[in-house]
């Protein structure tokens, strides 16, 4: 088991690391760059599109896993095919948007379609909310929430390293949880998901080397949109197996910051889909380097992972750990807000 994890981890990291290095040269040569504007957190043009490397690795894994199971074990999981189609479609549409901005309505339609397909990738569609709602209501709410997760991941990709660190925290935290409880659950496709979590975590680590402040390359929508979709997939799978506390804790900072920012902009009657620099972590970029802000968020995420583990090992503590997580996340957001006010 350990040699398998080690081999997959090293191979994925190397593919991502050298793939992103190659992408920097190719994208720079073709002048596929993110040029700074008034809302940017960078001051020079940076190659954009490292998400192509990350998504290629994920799609390659899904393809190989599904093919091997089919040709060697005569087993075919249709949900893996649907997952492949969703990630590929979102990646393609988002890459087009990176190259030449496409209609916001057009993109949202594809996000909704992908979320609708994604529901059928879940191990047990219709019980994400644990039977609180009828199945069809549960599915509708899941699609709506999934579209929001896809977009908030894109919205929050605003400074060097933040999406890498958040993705690593969510996927690695989920991996720990799945490894802890894997033998005690009758869970379909568990080997596929655990290997996927190893691969996407290591792929993001490889990318982080080039995206750490000052970034040499950005993910682009081609990376952040499919990654948001995959975050939603894992979050919902955790909720389905009654680990709702984990599905709330691991992405809590992203949920908290993006939702509060959205509500504040709605209250001020601003155009909520327009680019801006009003997220709490963005407000302190004039005070702290991107790396320092990301380290603060990483520390918070470490505590959220620990709380997730504690709640998983002791069901009686689920409500308590979520409450503690809310307090810690609120304090982080408050810290960013106070720090930004002091600068003014």
N, C-alpha and C positions, 0 to 999 in steps of 0.2 A: 504493500500500500504506500509506504513512505517513498520508495524508489520511484513509484509511478507519479506521485504528487511532485517530487523533486524534478523529474524529467520533464513533465508537462510545464511546470513553472519556469524552469530555465529556458526551455525551447520557446515558450510564448514571450518571455521577457526579451530574448534576443531578437525574435522576429519583430517585435514592436520597437525596440530600441533602434535597430539598424534600419527598419522600415521607415521610421520617422526621420532618421538622419538622411536617408535617400530622398524622402518627400521634401525636406527643406530645400535641397538642391534643385529638384525638379520644379517645385512650385515657384521658387525664386526665379528660375530661368524662364518660366512661362508667365511670370509676373502675376501670379494668382496671389494677391496680397490683400491684407486687411489694412487699409489706409486710415490713419487716425482722423477723428473728427471731434466736435465739441463734446460728444457723449462718450468718447473712448477713454480707456484707462491706460493707454499706451501712447507714446509720442512719435514712434517711427513705424513705417510700413512693415508688417510681419507676414510671412507666408501663412496661408490659412488652408486647412484641408487635411490635417493629420488624422481626422476621423476616418478617412478612407482606409488608412492602415489598420486602425482598431476594428472597424466594421468588417474588413476583409478577413481578419483573424477569426472573428466571431462566426462569420458565414462559413469559413473553411471548416471550423470545428463542427458546426451543425451538419454540414454536408458529409464530412467524414464519419461522424458518429452514426448518422442515419444510414449511410451507405453500408458501413461495416455490419451494422445490425441486420440490415436487409439481406445482404449477400452471404454473410457467414451464419447468422442465427435465424434467418428467414422471418425476421420480425421487423415490422414497419410501423413507426409511430407517426400518424398523420399530423399530430399537433406540432411535431418538429418541423414538418414541411410548412405549416402555416406560420410558424415562428420565423423561418427562413424568409418566406415571402414578405412578411411584415417588415422585418429589419432591412431587407434589400430594397423594398419600395420606399420606405422612409429615407434610407440613405441616398437613393437616386434622386428623389424629389428635393431633398435638402442640399445635395451637391449642386443641382441646377440653381437653387436659390443662392448658394454661395458664389456661383459663377456669374449669375445674372438674375437679380432679384425677381422672384415670381409673386403672383398675387397672394395676399394673405388669406383670402377666402379659399383659394385653390389649395394652399398648404393645410389649412384647418380641415378641409374635407378629407384629405388623405390621412390626417391624424385620426379623425373619427373612424375612417374605414379600417385603419391599422388597429385601433383599439377594439373595434367590433370583431375583427379577425382574431385579435389577441385573446379575447374572452374564451374562444374555442381552444386556445393553447393551454388554458389553465387546467389543473388536474381535476377540479370539480367546479365547473362554472355555476354561478347562481347562489353560492353560499359564502361569498367574500365577506358579507356583513353578518355572517353566523346566524342566518334564519330570522333576523329582525324584520326583513321585508320578504314579500313573495319573490319567487325566482326571477320573474321578468323585471320587477322593479330593481332587484339586486343587480341584474345584468346592465340595466340602463344606467344606474348610479356608478357602476364599475367603469363603464365606457366614459362617462363624463369625468370621473376622477382621473382616469388614465390619460385623457386628453390634457387635463390640467397638469399632471405630472410631467408629461412630455414637454409642455410649454414652459413650465416653471424651471425645468432643468436647463432649457435654452436661455430663459431670462437670467438665470443665476450665473451663467458662464460669462462673467464680466471682468475677472482679474486673473492674472497668471496663477495657474495651479489649483484654482478652486474646484473646478469640475473633476479634475483628476483625484484630488484628495477626498472629495465628497463621494465620488464613485467608488474609490478604494475602500472607504469606510463602510459604505452600505454593502458592497459585495463581499468584502472580507468578513465583516461582521455577520452577514448571512451565512457565509461558509462555516464559520465557527459554530453557529447555531445548528446548522444541518449536520455537521460532524458530531456534535454533542448528542443530538436526538435521533440521528439516522437509524440506529438499530432498534429504536423503540417505536418507530412509526411504520405503518403500512402505507408507504407513499410511492405512487407511481412515478417513474422516471427520475428517481432520486440520484442515480449514478450520473445521468445526463446533467442534472442541475448542479450537483457538487463540482463536477469537472468544469462546467461552464463558469462557475463562480471563481474557480482557480484561474482559468484562462483570462477572463475579463479583468480580474484583479491585477494579474501580472502584465497584461497588455497596457493597462493604465499606468502601472509603475514605470514601464518602459517609456511611455509617452511623457510622464512627469519629468524625466530627466531633461527633456527638451522644452518643457512648458513651465519649468520653475523660473521664478523671477531672476533676471529679465528673460522673458520667453523668447525662444528661437522659432517657435511655430505654435499656431492655434489649432484647436479641434475643428472649428467651423460648425455650421449647422449640420453638416454631414456626419459629425460625431455626436454633438450634444442631443440632437433629436432622437436618433436610434438608442443612445444610451439612456435617455429619459424613458423611452418605451421599455427597455430592458429593466430599468429600476422599477417601473410599475409592475412588470411581470413578476419579479421576485417579491415585491411587497405584497401583492395579492396572493401569491402562493403561501407566504408566511401566514397571512390572515386566514386562508382556507384551512390550514392545519392548526388553527386556534392559537397561533402565536401573534395575536393582534398587537400585543404590547411591543413586539420587535418591529412590526411593520409601522408602528407609530414612532418608535424611538430612533431607529437608524437614520431615517431621512428628516428628523425633526427640525434641524436648523434650516434646511432648505424650505420645508413647509412653512415654518414660522416666519422667516424673513420675507419670502415671496408673497405669502398671503397677507401679512400686515402691510407690506408695501402696496399691494394691489388695492386693498381696502382704503388705504390712505389716499391713493390716487383717484379712486372712484369718488371718495368724499370730496376731493378738491375738483371734481369734474374734469379731470385730465383725460387725454386719449390714452387708454390703458395699454394699447398695443404698440405705441410709439416708443422708440428707444429712449432710455433715460439713465441717470446715474443716481437713483434715489433708493436703491437697496441699502440696507444698513451697513453691509460690508463695504459698499462703494463710497459711503459718506466719509469713511476714515482713510481713503486712499491718499488724501492730501497730508495726512499725519504719519501714517505708517507705510512701509514698503509692503507690496503685495505678499511677499513671503511671510512677513510677520502676522498679517491678518489671517493668512491660511494656516499658520501654525496655531493661532488662537482657536480657529475652528476645528483643527485637528485634535487639539486637547479636549475640546468639548465632545467631539465625536468619539474619542477614546472612552470617556465616561459614559456616553450613551451606549456604546458596545458592552461595557461592563454591566450596566444596568439591564441590558437585554439578556445577558447571560444569567444574571441573578434571578430575573423574573422567569426565565425558562426553567431553571433548576428548582424553583420554588413557586408553584402556581399561586400560592396565597399572597405573593408579593407583587403580582402583576400591576395592580392599580397603584401601589405605592411607588414602584420604579418609574411608571409613566408620570406620576405627579412630580417626582424628583427631577426627571428629565425636563419637564415643562419649566420648572424653577430654574434649572441650570441654563436652559436655552434662552429663557426670558432675561436672565442676568447677562448673557452674552450680547443679546440684541440691545439691552439697556446700556451696556458698556460702550458699544459702538456708537449709540445715539448720543450719550453724554460726551464722549471723546470728540465727536464731530461738532458739537455745540461749543466746546471749549476752544476749538480751532477758530471758529468764527469770532 
